[in-house]
Amino acid sequence: FRPPILEEGFKQVHGVKLFYRIIGEGEPLVMVHGGPGSNMLHLLPYCDTLANWFKLIYYDQRGCGKSSSLKQSQTVSWEDHVEDLEGIRKAFGLEKLNLFGHSWGGGLVMLYTIRYPERVKRLVISNSMPAHEGKWKREMTLIEYEHERHHGVREKLEELDESGLLDRDPEAYFRRYREIKSWQIFEDTTDAAKTVYTIDPCPRVNHLTWESLKGYDFRSQLKRLKMPVLVIHGERDIIPLKYAKELHQLMPQSSFVITRKGHQPYIEDPGTFFQSVIEFLRSSQNVY
C-alpha cells in the first residue's frame, strides 16, 4: 500500500523554480536525489514505501528534472545546491530537517549539515560519494575496466554502435546503452528494468557541480557533527565500501548498515534497506 500523493508543485528558491512532490503523513523527511544532474525519478516509486511512516518531501535539484533548467549564462556549484536545500527548508517552514541523501545526494546532505548543523535533526546517508576527493573515481574506473573486460560489455557497446540504432531511434539507442551500463548500479542487471533508465540526466549540471568540488575534503568537519546519523552502503556498490566505513568512523554517533548487492538498495535489497531506515528514524526520534 502506498499513500496518495498529497501535493506537487514549484517553490521559488534563490531565483530558480524547484519542483517538489509530497507524499505520506507524519514527521517530514526531505529526500535528496543523486547525480549531480539527475532527478527524483531515481528514487521513485520505491522510496515511497517510507511514506507509510513519514511525510516525504522530494524535490528536483537546480537544473534537473522539472525544476528550472540552467540558462546558457548560468553556472551551478555545490554551494548553490546547499543554499537551495536551505531554501526548501524555509519554503516548507521546517525548523529542523530530517534528511535522506542518496549517492551525490549523500554528499549534498553532508555539505548542508556542515554549513547548517543547527538545522539538521537526523541524517540518512545512502550509497554516498566519499567525504574527500582522494582516489575513489580512479578506483571506480579500474573496477569498471575489469568488469567490462570480463563480462563482454565492450563488445555489447560496439555491437550497439554498429547497429545503426542511434540514427534510426536515438531514444531506443540511449535506453539500450543505459541497460548495458546498468551493471554499475545493479549487481543483478535484470533489476535495471525496475528503474527509470530513460531519465534524461543533465550533463552540464554534473560537470559544473564536480568542477566546484575539485580537491574537496570535508572529513575534519564531519567529526564535529552531533546529530544521529545512519550510513548505508551496498557491499557490491561501485563506490568502494571502504569509503562508507570511513564515513561511519568519522562520525562516532553514526550507525552503519551494509546491504546486499549494489548502488540502489531500495530496489535490490528493500528488506534490509527500509527496515534499517525506519528503525533508525524511529529509535532516534527523541535523542536530539
Phi, psi and chi 1 to 4 in degrees:
 res  aa     phi    psi   chi1   chi2   chi3   chi4
   1 PHE       -  130.7  170.1   72.7      -      -
   2 ARG  -121.6  127.2 -165.2  175.1  -62.3  124.8
   3 PRO   -61.0  154.4  -18.4   29.8      -      -
   4 PRO   -69.4  153.7   23.6  -31.6      -      -
   5 ILE   -67.7  128.5  -66.0  167.1      -      -
   6 LEU   -81.4  -37.4  -66.0  177.2      -      -
   7 GLU  -163.6  143.9 -164.6 -176.0  -40.4      -
   8 GLU  -137.6  149.3  -76.5 -175.9  -22.5      -
   9 GLY   171.0 -158.7      -      -      -      -
  10 PHE  -128.1  144.7  -66.9   89.2      -      -
  11 LYS  -119.7  133.2  -67.9  -75.0 -174.5 -172.3
  12 GLN   -81.6  116.9 -166.9   77.0   24.6      -
  13 VAL  -134.9  119.3  171.3      -      -      -
  14 HIS    49.0   44.8  -59.5  -59.5      -      -
  15 GLY    80.4    3.5      -      -      -      -
  16 VAL  -126.4  155.1  -66.3      -      -      -
  17 LYS   -94.6  120.2  -83.6 -161.4  -47.1 -173.5
  18 LEU  -106.0  126.7  -62.1 -179.2      -      -
  19 PHE   -79.2  137.1  176.2   71.1      -      -
  20 TYR  -132.0  162.4   70.8   88.5      -      -
  21 ARG  -145.8  128.9  172.1 -175.7 -177.9  -87.1
  22 ILE  -119.3  132.8  -60.0  175.9      -      -
  23 ILE  -143.7  142.7 -177.5  169.4      -      -
  24 GLY    91.1  174.5      -      -      -      -
  25 GLU  -134.0  163.3  -70.1  178.5   -5.4      -
  26 GLY   114.4 -158.6      -      -      -      -
  27 GLU   -68.2  134.0 -162.6  173.6   -4.6      -
  28 PRO   -66.2  142.4  -20.5   33.0      -      -
  29 LEU  -133.4  115.9  176.1   62.5      -      -
  30 VAL   -86.5  124.7  177.1      -      -      -
  31 MET  -100.4  116.1  -52.9  -67.4  -72.5      -
  32 VAL  -110.5  113.4 -177.9      -      -      -
  33 HIS   -77.2  170.1   65.9   73.6      -      -
  34 GLY   -85.7 -165.0      -      -      -      -
  35 GLY   142.4 -118.5      -      -      -      -
  36 PRO   -61.2  147.6  -11.3   24.2      -      -
  37 GLY   102.3    4.9      -      -      -      -
  38 SER   -96.0 -155.2 -175.2      -      -      -
  39 ASN  -156.4 -179.1   56.8   56.1      -      -
  40 MET   -64.1  -17.2   68.2  173.0   76.8      -
  41 LEU   -59.9  -24.4  -69.8  178.5      -      -
  42 HIS   -66.8  -20.5  -92.1  -50.0      -      -
  43 LEU   -96.8  -13.3  -59.7  174.6      -      -
  44 LEU  -101.8  149.7  -59.1  178.4      -      -
  45 PRO   -88.0    4.6   34.6  -34.6      -      -
  46 TYR   -58.9  -47.2  -46.5   98.8      -      -
  47 CYS   -70.2  -11.0  -72.7      -      -      -
  48 ASP   -61.6  -17.0  -79.2   -5.8      -      -
  49 THR   -51.2  -36.5  -63.9      -      -      -
  50 LEU   -67.3  -16.2  -65.3  168.7      -      -
  51 ALA   -69.3  -11.0      -      -      -      -
  52 ASN   -73.9  -13.8  -67.8  -56.7      -      -
  53 TRP  -122.1  -26.1  -69.7  -91.4      -      -
  54 PHE  -135.4  160.2  -51.8  100.1      -      -
  55 LYS   -89.6  110.0  179.2 -178.1 -177.0  175.6
  56 LEU   -90.5  129.8  -54.4 -178.6      -      -
  57 ILE  -115.1  104.8  -57.6  171.9      -      -
  58 TYR   -95.1  153.1  -63.8   90.1      -      -
  59 TYR  -150.1  149.8   73.8  100.8      -      -
  60 ASP   -85.6  128.0  -77.4  -21.0      -      -
  61 GLN   -67.4  161.6  -67.9  159.5   29.1      -
  62 ARG   -47.2  128.2  174.4 -175.7  -67.5 -116.4
  63 GLY    80.1    3.3      -      -      -      -
  64 CYS  -121.3  154.4  -53.9      -      -      -
  65 GLY    54.3 -129.8      -      -      -      -
  66 LYS   -89.9   -2.6  -65.8 -178.0 -178.1  175.6
  67 SER   -72.6  166.5  -66.4      -      -      -
  68 SER   -52.4  131.0  -56.0      -      -      -
  69 SER   -79.8  158.1   50.9      -      -      -
  70 LEU   -70.4  133.6  -70.8 -171.8      -      -
  71 LYS   -75.2  161.3  -64.1 -174.8  178.8   74.4
  72 GLN   -55.3  -36.0 -144.6   37.2   53.6      -
  73 SER   -84.9  -11.5   57.4      -      -      -
  74 GLN   -81.7  148.1  -86.5 -179.3  -50.3      -
  75 THR  -119.4  173.2 -174.2      -      -      -
  76 VAL  -149.8  137.7   61.4      -      -      -
  77 SER  -128.7  170.3   69.0      -      -      -
  78 TRP   -59.7  -32.1   67.6  -94.7      -      -
  79 GLU   -66.9  -36.4  -70.9  173.4  -61.2      -
  80 ASP   -60.7  -43.9  -68.2  -40.7      -      -
  81 HIS   -63.2  -40.2  -69.9  -62.6      -      -
  82 VAL   -62.9  -46.2  164.6      -      -      -
  83 GLU   -68.8  -30.7  -68.9  -50.0  -44.8      -
  84 ASP   -64.7  -40.4  -73.6  -11.8      -      -
  85 LEU   -65.2  -38.7 -177.5   45.9      -      -
  86 GLU   -63.9  -37.5  170.9   63.9   -3.9      -
  87 GLY   -63.8  -37.6      -      -      -      -
  88 ILE   -63.3  -43.8  -73.2  -74.3      -      -
  89 ARG   -56.5  -47.9 -178.5 -167.9   69.7   77.1
  90 LYS   -66.7  -41.5  -71.4  176.5  177.5  171.7
  91 ALA   -61.0  -31.4      -      -      -      -
  92 PHE   -99.5    5.9  -72.6  102.9      -      -
  93 GLY    62.4   36.8      -      -      -      -
  94 LEU   -95.1  126.2  -57.7  171.4      -      -
  95 GLU   -72.1  -45.5 -168.7 -172.9  -24.2      -
  96 LYS  -131.2  148.8  -76.6 -164.2  168.3 -162.9
  97 LEU  -105.6  139.2  -64.5  176.9      -      -
  98 ASN   -95.4  124.6  -65.4  -55.9      -      -
  99 LEU  -118.3  136.6  -73.2  171.5      -      -
 100 PHE  -120.1  123.3  170.1   90.5      -      -
 101 GLY  -127.9  129.5      -      -      -      -
 102 HIS  -112.0  132.3  177.1 -100.3      -      -
 103 SER    61.8 -121.4 -163.2      -      -      -
 104 TRP   -57.6  -33.1  140.5 -108.0      -      -
 105 GLY   -59.7  -30.8      -      -      -      -
 106 GLY   -63.2  -42.4      -      -      -      -
 107 GLY   -64.0  -42.0      -      -      -      -
 108 LEU   -63.4  -43.7  174.4   49.4      -      -
 109 VAL   -68.7  -30.6  -61.1      -      -      -
 110 MET   -67.6  -44.6  -74.9 -172.0  -84.3      -
 111 LEU   -62.7  -39.8  -71.4  162.9      -      -
 112 TYR   -62.8  -44.7  174.6   86.1      -      -
 113 THR   -66.3  -35.6  -55.0      -      -      -
 114 ILE   -63.7  -39.8  -73.2  163.3      -      -
 115 ARG   -78.4  -36.4 -179.0  166.3  -74.1 -173.5
 116 TYR  -126.8   59.8  -65.4  105.9      -      -
 117 PRO   -60.0  -31.9   19.0  -29.9      -      -
 118 GLU   -72.7  -10.3   72.4  -71.0   -8.0      -
 119 ARG   -98.9    0.7  -67.5  -63.3 -179.0 -162.9
 120 VAL  -115.0  127.2  178.3      -      -      -
 121 LYS   -90.6  -52.9 -167.7  172.2  179.2 -175.4
 122 ARG  -145.7  156.2  -74.1  164.9  -61.2  174.7
 123 LEU  -135.5  126.6 -157.4   51.6      -      -
 124 VAL  -113.5  119.5  178.2      -      -      -
 125 ILE  -113.6  108.5  -60.8  165.9      -      -
 126 SER  -112.8  123.3  173.0      -      -      -
 127 ASN    49.9   49.2  -54.1   78.4      -      -
 128 SER   -85.3  156.2  177.9      -      -      -
 129 MET   -60.8  151.9   61.3 -176.0 -105.1      -
 130 PRO   -67.8  171.3  -22.7   35.3      -      -
 131 ALA   -85.9    2.4      -      -      -      -
 132 HIS  -153.4  155.7   58.5  106.0      -      -
 133 GLU   -64.2  -49.5 -168.7  167.7   55.3      -
 134 GLY    41.2 -137.8      -      -      -      -
 135 LYS  -117.0   15.0  -63.2  176.6 -178.7  171.6
 136 TRP   -63.9  -33.7   66.8  -82.2      -      -
 137 LYS   -70.8  -35.7  -72.0 -172.2 -179.7  175.2
 138 ARG   -65.8  -40.8 -151.9  173.0  -47.5  153.5
 139 GLU   -62.9  -40.5  -72.0  172.3   43.5      -
 140 MET   -63.3  -38.4  -80.6  170.0   55.4      -
 141 THR   -62.9  -40.0  -56.1      -      -      -
 142 LEU   -67.1  -41.4  -72.3  172.2      -      -
 143 ILE   -60.1  -44.2  -68.1  167.1      -      -
 144 GLU   -60.5  -47.8 -177.9  174.9    7.2      -
 145 TYR   -60.3  -48.2  173.8   76.6      -      -
 146 GLU   -63.5  -44.8  -77.4  -58.3  -46.6      -
 147 HIS   -63.1  -47.1  179.1   95.3      -      -
 148 GLU   -69.4  -27.0  -61.6 -162.2  -16.6      -
 149 ARG   -70.2  -37.9 -164.4  160.4   61.8   92.2
 150 HIS   -88.3  -14.9  -72.4  109.3      -      -
 151 HIS  -118.9   17.7  -68.2   82.3      -      -
 152 GLY    65.7   23.3      -      -      -      -
 153 VAL   -68.7  -41.7  175.1      -      -      -
 154 ARG   -59.4  -43.0  -69.6  -82.0  148.0 -137.1
 155 GLU   -62.0  -41.4  -70.2   81.3   -9.1      -
 156 LYS   -62.8  -39.9  -73.8  176.3 -168.6  168.6
 157 LEU   -68.8  -39.8  -70.2  173.0      -      -
 158 GLU   -63.1  -43.1  -79.0  167.4   19.9      -
 159 GLU   -58.7  -43.7 -152.0  176.2  -74.6      -
 160 LEU   -62.4  -44.7  176.4   63.4      -      -
 161 ASP   -63.7  -35.0  -77.2  -19.7      -      -
 162 GLU   -80.9  -10.8  -72.6  161.7   10.8      -
 163 SER   -74.3  -17.4   69.6      -      -      -
 164 GLY    77.9    6.9      -      -      -      -
 165 LEU   -65.1  -32.0 -172.1   60.9      -      -
 166 LEU   -58.0  -41.8 -178.7   58.4      -      -
 167 ASP   -74.3  -39.4  -64.1  -34.5      -      -
 168 ARG   -74.0  -43.8  -69.6 -163.3  -46.8  -83.7
 169 ASP  -152.5   83.4 -172.5  -15.9      -      -
 170 PRO   -54.3  -37.4  -21.9   30.4      -      -
 171 GLU   -63.9  -44.7 -159.9  175.2  -58.4      -
 172 ALA   -65.5  -36.6      -      -      -      -
 173 TYR   -59.9  -50.1  170.6   89.3      -      -
 174 PHE   -69.3  -31.1  -75.1  111.2      -      -
 175 ARG   -64.2  -45.5 -172.6  163.6   55.6 -114.1
 176 ARG   -65.5  -39.9  176.7   68.0 -173.5  133.5
 177 TYR   -58.8  -46.1  177.0   86.0      -      -
 178 ARG   -66.7  -34.3  -70.9 -176.4 -171.6  125.7
 179 GLU   -63.4  -44.8  -79.2  167.5    9.1      -
 180 ILE   -62.6  -39.4  -66.6  168.5      -      -
 181 LYS   -85.2    0.2  -63.8  -72.9  -82.7 -172.4
 182 SER   -68.5  -11.1   67.1      -      -      -
 183 TRP   -59.2  -23.7   70.9  -94.0      -      -
 184 GLN   -65.7  -26.2  -63.5  177.6  -27.2      -
 185 ILE  -100.1  -39.5  -53.7  -68.4      -      -
 186 PHE  -117.3  137.2  -61.0  101.2      -      -
 187 GLU   -67.8  -42.8 -172.2 -167.4   27.5      -
 188 ASP  -101.6  107.4  179.7   -6.6      -      -
 189 THR   -69.0  -12.4   53.0      -      -      -
 190 THR   -66.9  -21.8   57.4      -      -      -
 191 ASP   -69.2  -16.4  -76.4  -27.7      -      -
 192 ALA   -60.3  -30.2      -      -      -      -
 193 ALA   -65.0  -18.9      -      -      -      -
 194 LYS   -84.7   -6.2  -60.8 -179.6 -165.7  170.5
 195 THR  -120.9  176.0 -165.6      -      -      -
 196 VAL   -92.6   93.0 -172.3      -      -      -
 197 TYR   -89.6    9.3  -93.9   88.2      -      -
 198 THR  -101.0    8.5   52.1      -      -      -
 199 ILE   -61.1  132.7  -68.8  172.4      -      -
 200 ASP   -89.8  107.2  -75.8  -34.3      -      -
 201 PRO   -74.5  165.4   25.3  -27.1      -      -
 202 CYS  -111.4   97.7 -178.5      -      -      -
 203 PRO   -58.7  -32.7  -17.9   28.1      -      -
 204 ARG   -66.1  -43.0 -162.1  156.7  149.0 -108.0
 205 VAL   -61.8  -42.2  171.5      -      -      -
 206 ASN   -59.5  -51.1 -175.5  -73.4      -      -
 207 HIS   -62.0  -50.2  171.5   72.8      -      -
 208 LEU   -65.3  -38.3  -68.3  169.2      -      -
 209 THR   -65.9  -45.7  -55.9      -      -      -
 210 TRP   -64.9  -36.1  -79.1  122.0      -      -
 211 GLU   -56.7  -42.0  -82.7  -66.8  -62.0      -
 212 SER   -70.9  -15.5   72.6      -      -      -
 213 LEU  -100.0    7.1  -79.6  161.1      -      -
 214 LYS   -52.1  126.7  -97.9 -166.8  175.0  158.1
 215 GLY    73.1   17.1      -      -      -      -
 216 TYR   -65.6  151.9   79.4   92.5      -      -
 217 ASP  -163.9  106.8 -173.7  -14.7      -      -
 218 PHE  -118.1   29.4   46.4   82.6      -      -
 219 ARG   -61.7  -44.4  -75.3  174.6  -70.3 -174.1
 220 SER   -65.4  -33.4   59.5      -      -      -
 221 GLN   -70.0  -33.0  -68.1  102.0  -49.8      -
 222 LEU   -63.1  -32.4  -71.0  179.4      -      -
 223 LYS   -62.0  -22.7  -68.6  175.8 -174.3  174.8
 224 ARG   -88.6   -7.5  -63.2 -161.0  -76.0  -89.4
 225 LEU   -72.6  143.1  -60.3 -177.6      -      -
 226 LYS  -112.4  -21.1  -57.8  -87.7 -162.4  -56.4
 227 MET   -73.3  158.2   69.5  -70.5  -63.7      -
 228 PRO   -63.5  139.2  -18.1   30.0      -      -
 229 VAL  -133.9  139.7  178.6      -      -      -
 230 LEU  -116.0  124.3  172.4   63.8      -      -
 231 VAL  -106.5  123.3  178.2      -      -      -
 232 ILE  -120.8  139.1  -57.2 -179.4      -      -
 233 HIS  -151.8  149.2 -151.3   77.6      -      -
 234 GLY   -83.1  138.2      -      -      -      -
 235 GLU   -64.9  -24.1   62.9 -177.3   -9.0      -
 236 ARG  -115.1   26.4  -62.2 -175.5 -166.9  -80.7
 237 ASP   -62.7  142.9 -161.4  -50.3      -      -
 238 ILE   -66.1  -25.0 -169.0  167.1      -      -
 239 ILE   -80.2  114.8  -59.3  171.8      -      -
 240 PRO   -53.7  138.6  -28.2   36.7      -      -
 241 LEU   -57.3  -30.6 -177.1   60.8      -      -
 242 LYS   -59.7  -27.6   65.0 -179.5 -179.7 -177.6
 243 TYR   -74.5  -31.1  -68.1  107.7      -      -
 244 ALA   -70.5  -39.2      -      -      -      -
 245 LYS   -61.3  -38.8  -72.4  179.3  177.0  170.8
 246 GLU   -63.2  -42.8 -179.2 -176.4   52.3      -
 247 LEU   -57.0  -46.0  -73.9  176.9      -      -
 248 HIS   -60.2  -43.6  169.9   51.2      -      -
 249 GLN   -67.9  -33.0  -74.5  155.9    3.2      -
 250 LEU   -68.7  -29.2  -73.2  165.8      -      -
 251 MET  -112.6   96.5  -64.1  177.8  -79.8      -
 252 PRO   -60.9  -21.0   14.9  -25.6      -      -
 253 GLN   -90.7    9.5   76.8  -66.7   11.4      -
 254 SER   -91.8  153.8   66.0      -      -      -
 255 SER  -103.3  157.6  -46.7      -      -      -
 256 PHE  -135.6  128.7 -174.0   46.7      -      -
 257 VAL  -130.1  131.4  171.7      -      -      -
 258 ILE  -104.6  124.1  -60.6  172.1      -      -
 259 THR   -96.2  162.0   62.5      -      -      -
 260 ARG   -74.5  156.4  -61.6 -171.3  -54.7  -82.0
 261 LYS    70.1 -141.0  -58.5 -166.0 -179.8 -176.9
 262 GLY  -104.8 -136.4      -      -      -      -
 263 HIS   -85.0  -16.4 -167.9   61.2      -      -
 264 GLN  -123.8   75.8  -72.3 -174.2  -54.3      -
 265 PRO   -65.7  -20.7   23.2  -33.5      -      -
 266 TYR   -68.8  -13.8   45.6   86.1      -      -
 267 ILE  -102.8  -45.0  -63.5  175.2      -      -
 268 GLU   -88.2  -27.0  -72.9 -157.6  -65.7      -
 269 ASP  -139.6   58.5 -170.6    4.8      -      -
 270 PRO   -61.3  -32.9   20.0  -29.5      -      -
 271 GLY   -57.8  -56.8      -      -      -      -
 272 THR   -62.4  -44.6  -52.8      -      -      -
 273 PHE   -60.9  -58.0  179.7   81.8      -      -
 274 PHE   -68.5  -37.8  -70.4  117.1      -      -
 275 GLN   -61.1  -43.3 -173.8 -178.4  -10.4      -
 276 SER   -63.0  -46.3  -55.8      -      -      -
 277 VAL   -65.8  -45.6  173.1      -      -      -
 278 ILE   -65.5  -45.5  -67.6  158.3      -      -
 279 GLU   -61.5  -42.8  -80.1  179.9    6.4      -
 280 PHE   -62.5  -49.2  164.9   73.6      -      -
 281 LEU   -66.9  -33.9  -71.0  171.2      -      -
 282 ARG   -79.2  -39.1  -65.3  176.0  107.5 -175.5
 283 SER   -72.5  -27.6   66.3      -      -      -
 284 SER   -94.4   10.4   60.0      -      -      -
 285 GLN   -54.8  -43.5 -144.1  149.1   12.1      -
 286 ASN  -109.1   14.2  -56.2  -48.4      -      -
 287 VAL   -74.8  -36.5  171.3      -      -      -
 288 TYR  -135.1      - -177.7   65.0      -      -
